[in-house]
Amino acid sequence: MIPRWVPITDLMRLGRKVLDEVRQDRSPVIITEHGRAAAILLDVASYEAITRRYEILKGLDEGERDIAEGRTQDWEDAKAGLRKWRR
């Protein structure tokens, strides 16, 4: 998935066409202003997938930090806590 670069002026003139292309091929569009990247336009499904992945990675990072800082518990205590939580 190679992003396309679209100047903001083209986006303003051809917004509907650019949006239709984003929806159709699901490739991101990098919107430029004065020749520099200013924003990224994504279809909703791609944005939601990226957000889900980010939340998973964030959870893994927090778990690794907990382990490094000694915030752990043994399996039996964890299992007992889960039983209470399920009720």
Number of C-alpha atoms within 10 A of each C-alpha: 7 7 15 14 15 19 18 19 13 12 16 10 10 12 13 11 11 17 16 12 15 19 16 10 10 18 17 20 22 19 21 18 13 9 11 11 14 12 12 14 18 18 18 12 11 14 13 12 10 12 12 12 12 12 11 12 12 12 12 12 12 12 14 13 12 12 12 10 9 9 10 12 10 7 9 9 11 11 12 10 11 11 10 8 8 6 5
